[in-house]
């Protein structure tokens, strides 16, 4: 197992060092800034969201479209990020408003982001950046107490960069964060903390997969995946930004509208992806992107299209689980 891991990391290092452009990488960013180091003091302009300067410094390091997950940090910050980084995908557990639905690169989820839901989400998706600003600790789930340390660990595992800020002072979290350096924000009442995770994540293909079956690797320049059971560890394929279609449905996605996604399914170049499964479709806002499949359907273009379209009529997670279950 150690030998496999060594080979895998060698392959990734070799491939990521190459200069070939990443497929679907249409971002115009060319900055070479580095993400802020813990302990950095950044002064916020008076007319700007208090946390935006801190977050922007990290976002500007990406030379490709990134995927950002927001845990209800506020409409003002979402709009600012989505407008300034139009080729990237911004996903939020937020109800739609007229302002938010005017932007084509936003994905809105209506599911309540409980810790149990977020732990499950970390098994199937890994984001470039996660925002948990103005975080309000929830009451422990019945029979399962989430300590502040466990909560921070679960949230940080959702992405490579994780920004955390408490909505109000909390002794338990302040103790857990005692040794965590903070990004000192100008005139901030509470500190913002930046956690950095590994560039590699071991993930499941979709919400109801039983085992993790692929690895995802990401740097500010490139994002790749490889199947966990592949015998050729040097074969990595580009991974587009966004969130998978089954995850969008499982988390009660409300924007983009289902009808918009159905139109996107029908317009996909199915001839290029003959064995595409719905877990290979990435919702990036009003656009769907497809990735090469590692769990291919043995089917025709018509039935693959029909399968993806049928999922967009599913309204509950139980119904989604039944629809995605392997045929007996």
N, C-alpha and C positions, 0 to 999 in steps of 0.2 A: 504494500500500500504506500510506503514511504517512497519507493522507487517510482511509482505511478505519479505521485504528487510532484516529485522532482522533475520528471519528464514533462508534466503538464505545465509547470511554472516556467521551465526552460523554453517550451514552445511558445508560450504567451509572450515572454520577454523578447524572443526573437522576432515574432510577428509584429508586436507593437512597436518595435524599433524601426520597422520598414516605413517608407514614405508614401506608399500608395494611399490615395484618398479613400475614405470610408463611404460605401454605398449609402445613399439617402442623406449624406452629410451636406446640407445646404446652408449651414450657418455662415454668416458673413463675419463673425468675430475673428479677430486676428491678434488679440491682446496676449501678452506673455506674462501678465501679472500672476503672482502667486496668491493662494488663499491666505487669509489673515492668520497669523499665529496667535494662539491663546495669549492674552495679556496685552494685545494691541489696543490702542486707544484711537478711535475714529470719530472725528467730529461730524455731526449730522447737520446739513443745511436746515435752516429754519422752516423752509417750505416743503421738506421731504419727510416721508414716513420715518419715525424714529429708528427702525431697524433696517431700512433699505440700504444704507451705505455699507453696512456689515455684510448683508446677504449679497449685494451686487459684486463686492470684491471677489467672492468665491465664484459666482456665476460667470463672471468675466474671464475666468481661467479656461472656460470650455471653448474649444475650437470646433465644436460640432453641436448639433441640436441636443440639448439635455432634457431630462425628465425630472420635474420637481413635484414633490408631494407636499401639500399644505394641510395641516390639521387645524383648520379654522382660525387662521391668524388675522383675518379681517379683509374686507373687500378692497380697501384702499391699497394695501400691499399687493394683493393679487393682480389688480389692474395695472399697477406700475410695472411689475415684473413681466406680465403677459404682453404689454405694449412695447417694452424695451427689448424683449427677446422673442420676436414674433415667429421664429422658426422652431422654437423649443415648445415642449408640452408642459402645461401647468395643470396639475390635478389637485382638486380640493374637496374636502367633505363640507360642502357649502350648498345651501339652497340657491337656485338660480335667481338672478335679478336682471333687469333690463340691461344694465351696464355690463354685467359679466357675460351674458349671452350674445353680446355684440362682438365678442372677440372669437376668432376661429381656432385659437390654439388652447382653449380652456376645456377641461373635462371636469364635470361636477357630479359628485356622488352624494346621495341622500341618506345612506346608511350612517347610523351613529358610530363614530370611531371609538368604540370601547377598546380596552386593552386586549380583550380576547380576540376581537376582530383584527386588530393591528398585528397581533402575534401571528394569526393565520395569514394575513397579508404578506408578512415578511418571509413566509415559506414559498410564495409564488411570484413575488415581484421584488426587485431591488432598484431603488431610485438613485439618481445622482445626488440630489439634495432633498432633505426633509426639513420642513419648518414646523416647530411646535412652539410658537410664540404665544404669550398670554395663556400658557397651559394651566388648566384647572384639574387637579387630581380628582379622580372619581372614587366613589366608595368601593371598598373591596367587594369583588363578586362573592356571592354566597358560596361558602365552602372552599374558596380559593383566594387567599389574600395576596395581593400584589404589593410588595414592599416598594418604596421609592427606588431602591437600587435595582430591583427586578424590572420596574417600569422603565427606567432610563436605559437599561440594557436592551429591552425589547424594542423601544423606540429607535435607539441608535442603530439597531441591526436592519432597519428599513432602508438605509441608504449609506452612501459613502461619506457624505457630509450631513451632519444633523445639528441644527440650531435649536437650542432649548431656552425657554424663558418662562418663569412662573408668573401667573397673573397676579398673585399676591404672595407675600412671605409665607412659607410653610416650613416648620421646623424639621420635619422628616426629610424633605427634599434638600433643604439647606445643609443638613448633616451629610446626606449622600453626595452632595456636590462640593463638600468642603475642600477636597484635594483636587478638584477639577478646575484648571485655569479658565478664566472668563475673558470674553472680549469686552473690554471696558467701554461702554457707550457714553457719550457726552450727555450729562444731565439725566442719566437713566435712574429710575427708582429701583429697578431690579436688574440684575446682570443677565447678559445673554451668553450662553455657553456653547462652544462649538466642539462636537465630537467628530472624530474621523475614523471610518471603518476600513476594512480590507478592500482591495480592488477586486477581490474574487468572492462570488456568492454561489452557493450550491442550492438550486431551486427545483421546484416541481413544475411540470408543464402547465397545469391548470389547478383551479381551486379544489378539485376533488381527487387529484392524483394521490396515490398512496405513498409514493416514494419520490425523493428528489432524483431527477434524471438528467439534469444538465448543469454545466457551470457557466456563469456569466462573468466576464472580465471587463473592466472599464477603466479608462484613463481620460483625462481632459481631451485627448485627441481621438480616441477610438473606443468602440464598444463591440465586444464579440461574445459568442457563445460556442460551446462544444458539448456534444452529448456525452454523458457520464460513462456510457458503456462503449464508446467508440474505441476501436483498436488503434486508430491513428490520431494521437493526441496533437499532432501538428495541424490538423484541419480545423480551423476556426472560421465561422461565418459571421458577417456583420449583423448586429442586433439593432433594429431601429428604435427610436424613442417611443414613448407612449405606454399604455396599459393594455393588457390582453383583453379581448372581447369577453371571455367568460368571467374575468375579474370585474369588468365594468358592470356586467349583469348581476353578479353575485352581490355587489355593493350598491345595488339599486341606483345605477347611473341614470341621471335625469337630463344631462346635457353632454354631448349633442343628443338631439332627439332620436328616437329609434328609427323613425322614417328616414332621417338623414343617413344613418348608418346602413340601413337597408339599400339605399341608393348606392352607397359606397361599396357594399358587398357585390352588387350587380356590375359595377364598373371595374372591379379588380381584373388585372390581366391573368385570368385563370390558366391560360395556355402556358405561362411561365412557371406556374405553381400547380401542376396537375394533381398533387396529393395533399393539398393544403387542408389543414384542419382549422376549426374556429379558434383554437388556442394559438394559432399562428397569425391571427389578425390583431393588429395593434391600433387601438383608438388613440389618436393624437389630437383630437378636437374634431373639426368638421371633415377630417381626412382619415382614411384607413390606410395603413401600411401593412404589407405582408412580409413575413420572414420565411426563409427556407425551413421546411418541416423536418423535425427529427422523430415525429410520431405520425407518419403519413397515413392518410386514409387510402384504402384500396377501393377506389370509387371513381366515378366519372365527374367531369366538370359540372354537369347539371345537378347531380346528387350532392356534391360538395357545397355548391352554392345554396341548394335547398336546405342543407343542414345548418349552415351559418344563418340563413334567413329565419329558420324555425326557432333558433335560440333567441332571436330578438323579439319573439312573441312570448317568451317565458317571463313570468312575473315574480316567482319565488325561488329561493335557493333550493328548496326540496325538488321543485320541478326541473331546475337546472341540473341538479345532481342526477336525476333520472335520465334526462336527455343526454348527458355526457357519459353515462355508464356504458361500458363495453358491451357490445352485442353478445348475447348468449348463444 
